[in-house]
Amino acid sequence: MSDSRHANGLGKKRLVSSLRKKSSVDDDITLYNQRQGSIIPWSRSPFEEFPKLPEPPKEKMTYSDDELKVYVSEVPWSDLLLEIAMTTAFASLTDGTPIMQGSDVSSYCSFFALVWWIWASQVAYNVRFRQSDWLHRFFVFFQLLVFCTLAAFTKGFDVTNGVIDNVQEQNILTQLKFQDFLSQIDIEVQNYRNDRIPTLNARGISMTIAFSRVVLLAQYVIAFFHVSRTQLVRGENRRLKTTAFFVHIGSLLFSATCYFVAYLVIGKNPDETDQIVKIILWYLPLLVEVAAHFVAVSVPGRVRYSPKEIYARSSTVFIIILGGGLDKITNGFQYIVGNISLGPGYLTLILCAAIIFILIFTLYFSTSGGDNVGNRRALASFFFQFFFLSSLIVTLQGIAQMLAVGSIGTAMDVPSQFVRTSSALMSSKGFGVHLNESDYSYDEFHNLNKTGLALNSLLNVINYGIDDARNNYGSNPAVAYNYMLQVDVALSYRVLYNVHANPDPESVLYNKMLVFFDNDASNFSVVSNSSFHEIAEMIITDNATPALWFYAAGGMVLITLALNNLVTRLPRDRYEWGQTISRIFMGSLVIALTAMDVNASSDILDANLNYEGSRIWKFATHSMVLPPYAVALAVEQIIELCLLYLAWRSYKKRDNGRPMRYGRTPVEDLENFQEIEMDKDLRGQPGYSNPFEDRGEDIGHAHTSSPTTSTPSVSSYAGRTYNHRKQQSTDSDSRPLIS
């Protein structure tokens, strides 16, 4: 109890002191080197040698008898294949199901959690036990097969399918299809297909993830087989306990069982209870496996994780996800060329998107890595990155949609202006008088040409409606007016098609537009000013809804980035505290911008199709959502550059002219750091490499002097010993991990 209180007291003192502490080379050479590398000059000569950075002294740590010594192969191509396959799997969800509503965001994050954990759990195995042998290459193939198979089950994925009642929407769609003259049997067949696909997807996902758990379980069983043959307690002739392996194997058996049971529970026609049980059986195993990793590092037979390797894998996934987001963002640029939406306003929007993309990249890599942290902090940081990546993915999808909405908003000004002008002309000229091209301005004529519909063709339909109303409907002006509204709906659909935003055939908007255009203008129950007004508002809400959650997702990017830094390690001086606090504060300010969503559910357009009510819809359609977020990120970047400059000044003031000393990192953060020198090459090429078996006669013998040029030197972080050679490394670079 007294030791615990003493440790807590030291932790509180260290926390307070770091808030006040200025930067000094004496305190942390690693932090000094990171900041030195972040100081970027305006220009640097390629003919001048870089100044050499100070190196921290070698640290030797003692190891307990219940830890395992392993030798791990580094296979970069294998890691990269898994990361690309993982990002491709969840990227296919975006292509099949765009993120629009809040429910889409939850479904997307839910699916990403499943895909991400398959990858993360494999990485957690690879950094401890992976070998460059044929068996592990087969396992890579199986994991690639898992990710490719998951991509097949993403169409229309909805985690709440069968749980949240959508009967009202289905009834509206059924009624609209009746009004569009579809038969009862056609509607029933379409509904059967629409209901069947989510069930097939859920069963496919369950079986695929179950297979992935079996693949990972097989890898742990093989590793356990080797440890049971080779590992002895150091200095004693007895076997080492392998409780950690039983923890992993037990959790994977539980997970595989849950997913197989989920496959059976879903069946062919699941009810609401089955769907709820499915969700529990999908996500409970994830929590169990995460907990198993934390338990496994605390029991006999544990193997330490490499923070450096974990950080490298996380950084690679971040870059790949960012690249996928950039691809999604730039994909819509091709549809604005030649359209009314191409102009200075949209170019400004593209500039803001580019600024956001670059600043997210720089902010991520300006965060200190976790090279010298302990097992639990390394694991917690690795797993917590899921929340950062989820926020990042949703934000990138929101940016892509905001670019599309800006293009739609500008393009929709054409049909809005056309209906205003035509309505005013029909009222001023009086009933029965035809409309002419000369009645419209040059800008209106030119903008209609950009849509691909000639003004003369539209006026021919309207004038036909005027004659039809006069001859067949007792000179009813409402019929002629409805003809004009039908023409404008057709124009709106053409505009959406031009910017690649035409609605989904199974959406309410698409069916409303189809019913409005296909029915007779005299059918006032479906063709009227109110139904036209409803269609105009739905075009905005269906496309601009991401504006309601964009600032929340964008703010969470900054907040989770700051929290991930805290999870990795506590800030080491006042400047790191300033970076963390400023990110949380700026992220909170961005989230506060969601206050513009107030009254978002009220009427959007007035009778003249001008914006009213909530400001968020006008912001979205007039390309004003992205600039505030770009400004917030730019301000945060400036703040961090100022903090970096102040920290650098602090180094110069405190350490100018003084001999450099090394400040030891606290033991709880530097849990497993050591450097040793090896006199034998550890690389072997057996049919199957045993990760627990020495690959040389004198492995582990430390030199008392510096190694010669022909002897490989070894450096270790968090218990992992890295073998550095003079010649170029291969893809099967074996590196001993001393635990």
Summary of the structure (lengths in Angstrom):
residues: 739
radius of gyration: 31.7
end to end distance: 28.7
largest distance: 108.8
contacts: 2361
relative contact order: 0.13
helix: 64%
strand: 4%
